């Protein structure tokens, strides 16, 4: 496709998904952390609660976020963090929190465990999709009046959270998919095992529970970020490709307030 050849200088021009080009990855992480703090600060001042969809990938924003929260004494007591997804065992249970792949373990160690307890939201407001009750996430979003910002990355198949492609569906059908349990695609398993397990593909989970496209696309804002070499192609297809359930990130093109942050590496032409 021609869009894979777009130069870094031209990237963003006429894009159907707005692109913000930055330099080092740290600049992207700072923008994500700053936006998290900004919406919480604004809602706190207005006496409103904050609802964020949070990924574990990217994760570089969290050390910055933790530092800003603690330094500014920014209260999270009225915040709800809805994590995107979690790996499952072959029996459909959450993997153990002590597993290095566990997103629950990461959030507890690196985010909730490092924020001053006086500032932290109660445990019931730190929510992961439940494979035993996936409908709870959809109902919770509705009960809370929607999501302020959905943060996330984009996977090798264009997936947001673990919403893997389903090309047999129309974009409208795909956009309506709720939180659910599904099989992880071979492409995603292979890509993730390289980054997380040193290539140990046999130890990579085959199942996950993921927040749905319905919840992500219903957020008032969507903020996506990409960094890696293979993101050079991914960000171009997401921003310039046809809207299709075969590449889920393209659905963000139809969102009224979606932004894709790209570091200097991912901004390079794919080939």
Buried (B, 14 or more C-beta within 10 A) or exposed (E): EEBBEBEBEEBBEEBBBBBBBBEEBEBBBBBBBBBBBEBBBEBBEEEBBBBBBBBBBBBBBBBBBBEBBBEEEBBBEBBBBBBBBBBBBEEEEBBEBEBEBBBBBBBBEBBBEBBEEEBBBEEEBBBBBBBEEBEBBBEBBEEBEEBBBBBBBBBBBBBBBBBBBBEEBEBEEBBEBBBBBBBBBEBBBBBBBBEBBEEEEEEBBEBBBBBBBBBBBBBBBBBBBBBBEBBBBBBBBBBBBEBBBBBBBBBBBBBEEBBBBBBBBBBBBBE
